[in-house]
Amino acid sequence: MAEKTTEELEQLRDLIDGVDQQLLHLLRKRLDLVAQVGAVKHGAGLPIYAPEREAAMLAKRRAEAEAIGIQPQLIEDVLRRLMRESYLNEKDVGFKQVREDLGKVVIVGGEGQLGKLFGQMLNLSGYQVVSLDKDDWQQADALLDGAGMVIVSVPIAVTCEVIREKLSSLPEHCILADLTSIKSAPLTAMMEAHKGPVVGLHPMFGPDVGSLAKQVVVVCHGRGQQHYQWLLEQITIWGARVVEAEAPQHDKAMQFVQAMRHFCTFVYGFNLCNEGVDMESLLQFSSPIYRLELAMVGRLFAQNPELYADIIFAQKDSFGVISHYLENFTKALTLIEQQDRAGFIAEFERVSQWFGELAPQFRNESRAMLQSVNDLKSH
Ligand SMILES: O=C(O)C(=O)C[C@]1(C(=O)O)C=C[C@@H](O)C=C1
């Protein structure tokens, strides 16, 4: 059924259309300026992401908005969305090449998604990149000849084997790096296989990010930092933040951040499926937070099972961490079994205290996410 309207409403809508069209022209103007900024930054070797400029700009626009009766959060939302566009557009101009005399970069597993992304970023920064994928080992010598850096980006299950068996005779000046999501075992394997500079990296994002602005790359130092410091600088120019960590500390955190998280998501979907839940009615009756939850679960099953198996099975110790979750689940479940409402509230308060200041911070963050989920709805 067509939406009802009146003549007066249509006149006002025409005026709104006019304002929206002006907005479009202003957006075009901003994008053109940002393209010029991209070219200037490319020339000067400046990072794509400028947090201080962003903070100062947002503070000024928020105050100006308030002065004319506009919610500060509105202009902040609009500008943050526009800056996301800036990261993408500035990226296309390319990046300053920090190390010009490196020789070629060989990405082992260069046809995988993450390998491809790093290849693309290095290409955009002027490096010559070649891929050495699983079917290319017969030509490995030719491909590796003249390499200044070799980056290993193969499935976790075969990373150490590939390093030990295939990369033990690289020239000493060559940098050996990996992008694996665990760090202790690959770092040890690289240190044993290679005498030269070694560095472990873990990009804390999936390959579908449009740009690296604001993303985190964990770095675990191996040896010869002075020889690969340029790479960390290059990653910073791409807009990412480099976070240093000890490999064991990183791997411990990954048991929660990756193994536990993805396994719980898997079990959530496993349960919905085994219970034969009617997804149509769940979707129809979803609150925004449930919709977001379904999206987080559903997106897992749209991806490669091998990748998640790799992540979940990467560390044997994850079993212990996940088993504790099951124990705690069972403990909490007894509260329901025994209809212990007061006990539930007491536990809730204890955990809430434990979260401390983070709890209200997370509530604010999630509010913005939930509002975006609602914005995405079309009916
Ligand atoms: O001013 C800059 O440095 C820009 O790159 C432009 C811009 C923006 O869109 O306003 C984009 C990214 C930066 O993080 C900050 C601001």
PDBQT file of the ligand as one rigid body, heavy atoms in Angstrom, charges set to zero:
ROOT
HETATM    1  O1  LIG A 401      43.492  15.532   8.031  1.00  0.00    +0.000 OA
HETATM    2  C1  LIG A 401      43.948  14.444   7.685  1.00  0.00    +0.000 C 
HETATM    3  O2  LIG A 401      45.101  14.059   8.018  1.00  0.00    +0.000 OA
HETATM    4  C2  LIG A 401      43.153  13.532   6.845  1.00  0.00    +0.000 C 
HETATM    5  O3  LIG A 401      43.673  12.542   6.376  1.00  0.00    +0.000 OA
HETATM    6  C3  LIG A 401      41.695  13.798   6.666  1.00  0.00    +0.000 C 
HETATM    7  C4  LIG A 401      40.852  13.080   7.692  1.00  0.00    +0.000 C 
HETATM    8  C5  LIG A 401      39.381  13.558   7.428  1.00  0.00    +0.000 C 
HETATM    9  O4  LIG A 401      38.671  12.889   6.716  1.00  0.00    +0.000 OA
HETATM   10  O5  LIG A 401      39.044  14.647   7.909  1.00  0.00    +0.000 OA
HETATM   11  C6  LIG A 401      40.970  11.628   7.505  1.00  0.00    +0.000 C 
HETATM   12  C7  LIG A 401      41.813  10.820   8.239  1.00  0.00    +0.000 C 
HETATM   13  C8  LIG A 401      42.586  11.344   9.369  1.00  0.00    +0.000 C 
HETATM   14  O6  LIG A 401      42.637  10.423  10.433  1.00  0.00    +0.000 OA
HETATM   15  C9  LIG A 401      42.125  12.653   9.822  1.00  0.00    +0.000 C 
HETATM   16  C10 LIG A 401      41.284  13.436   9.067  1.00  0.00    +0.000 C 
ENDROOT
TORSDOF 0
